[in-house]
């Protein structure tokens, strides 16, 4: 299916070139994009890829029709058409880059109009772009969600895709539609069709119940992976999405586990009498780096995901933990108090050439390398803020304001960072790295230690 | 077994609130309203069972070392053992010498002002500092197991200096 999409995309590319230029021209409402003083309300500001400001792009998302109303296990296709449009609009709004118009308040699209939009109507609504689509029940029981993107001013189609999914995955089709639009209009990687694994929390602090849970990035399809009998911490998705690694206090033996998503089975990563923690995957999903505390001294180790004898990567006296690979697998960033306070260090993946990259007061912890490789996100421990810096330690920026924040995890496109907010009753939030706009991710209970999945296959 | 432990702890917690609360100094372990000690799953030991405790039991240990003699407290981001801590650990070592068959778990804890993973390492440091001292006082290393809870099990679930001070601790836990 991907191949077909690629072909369609390639075929469309020729048509798209002219309208891509229209993107950068002043919007019809009159205010040229990027002018200073245009709008100081952060909710109406976005920052584009190059760091310049421009207004959130008005994009119309009317309700989507169905060619023939049909009952499916996910509901009637008419209702699904409305819900898909709502999810697409919500995703685009969540990105901070778009100001969706509709679906409520817009005229629903008739099926015949999906490929032939009423441009004057949408132009009058103020939209620069338009998303239309449809939901169709197929004879084999699957659904097709059609997804079309138009440039309203140029009156041209920018891209279109069709997603064929089983009814239970209907939300994924909506996210993939939004991803298609986001990627086409921003030039950035997609990130809506993703999941979050995190620690669900409830109960008083002294006996907090912590359960591993997984959900879509927007909080939908929530389910628990562990029953709460044992405290669990710091889950991470394997890049290949076949396993999740996390730490558990099962049998009061704190250690790193590997959870197989398909089978639901967990096993210890290594056999050791010592506490193992802070696990992170290598980009090729073959190894896990983790920390092991031996008689009060903590170091970073590496071991195949299948287990075996760990290879020690650090040997300074003190606490070396929180290792995270660069996306090309060649380097590892970690935190160490070898210099007296918690600071960030970068080493080659073979542990050679260990260099300190952070020098600020108060300390730095939980470094995570961006999937794009350009930035390292961290927790600034003095005031518990999330920040980013370049891998050479330059260009430090703090992303979160007041309030306790800890434990960043990157979206697969490297645009946003999810983290825990709140020291005791935690919540999940994410921040757009370019604009600093933050947003809470809804969870049924408290939440901490979020880890963003790669884009789903 | 766990359930039984919880019940005992509840009974203990009730008797404590009834009888002994005013003996606590203000700095020590104010129970959290409405939640408190009843179902604490870590080894924080809040008192003794009424009657004469069995020799070698947790109650016996707590009677010997005192209500908070099961723990030592640390400075911020520190795992240094000071003179007061040594006195506390000396009392524990004497009891352990008198009860050579008892094995203990030493729990290391941190306050909330550190990141989760660093605090796990810090709790391990603290528990090992206590273990090393007890070993130097003659307690066989094989009788002591350490576990770090990082900031996951605060003794006092509040965000102030007094709470943090009591949460930075290493607790010697004798089995029930």
Boltz contact constraints between the chains, C-beta under 6 A:
constraints:
  - contact:
      token1: [A, 204]
      token2: [B, 35]
      max_distance: 6.0
  - contact:
      token1: [A, 205]
      token2: [B, 154]
      max_distance: 6.0
  - contact:
      token1: [A, 205]
      token2: [B, 157]
      max_distance: 6.0
  - contact:
      token1: [A, 206]
      token2: [B, 40]
      max_distance: 6.0
  - contact:
      token1: [A, 206]
      token2: [B, 157]
      max_distance: 6.0
  - contact:
      token1: [A, 207]
      token2: [B, 39]
      max_distance: 6.0
  - contact:
      token1: [A, 207]
      token2: [B, 40]
      max_distance: 6.0
  - contact:
      token1: [A, 207]
      token2: [B, 41]
      max_distance: 6.0
  - contact:
      token1: [A, 231]
      token2: [B, 152]
      max_distance: 6.0
  - contact:
      token1: [A, 275]
      token2: [B, 124]
      max_distance: 6.0
  - contact:
      token1: [A, 275]
      token2: [B, 148]
      max_distance: 6.0
  - contact:
      token1: [A, 277]
      token2: [B, 117]
      max_distance: 6.0
  - contact:
      token1: [A, 277]
      token2: [B, 120]
      max_distance: 6.0
  - contact:
      token1: [A, 278]
      token2: [B, 117]
      max_distance: 6.0
  - contact:
      token1: [A, 293]
      token2: [B, 121]
      max_distance: 6.0
  - contact:
      token1: [A, 293]
      token2: [B, 124]
      max_distance: 6.0
  - contact:
      token1: [A, 295]
      token2: [B, 128]
      max_distance: 6.0
  - contact:
      token1: [A, 296]
      token2: [B, 124]
      max_distance: 6.0
  - contact:
      token1: [A, 296]
      token2: [B, 125]
      max_distance: 6.0
  - contact:
      token1: [A, 296]
      token2: [B, 128]
      max_distance: 6.0
  - contact:
      token1: [A, 298]
      token2: [B, 121]
      max_distance: 6.0
  - contact:
      token1: [A, 319]
      token2: [B, 121]
      max_distance: 6.0
  - contact:
      token1: [A, 321]
      token2: [B, 117]
      max_distance: 6.0
  - contact:
      token1: [A, 321]
      token2: [B, 121]
      max_distance: 6.0
  - contact:
      token1: [A, 322]
      token2: [B, 117]
      max_distance: 6.0
  - contact:
      token1: [A, 365]
      token2: [B, 115]
      max_distance: 6.0
  - contact:
      token1: [A, 365]
      token2: [B, 118]
      max_distance: 6.0
  - contact:
      token1: [A, 366]
      token2: [B, 115]
      max_distance: 6.0
  - contact:
      token1: [A, 379]
      token2: [B, 115]
      max_distance: 6.0
  - contact:
      token1: [A, 406]
      token2: [B, 115]
      max_distance: 6.0
  - contact:
      token1: [A, 423]
      token2: [B, 112]
      max_distance: 6.0
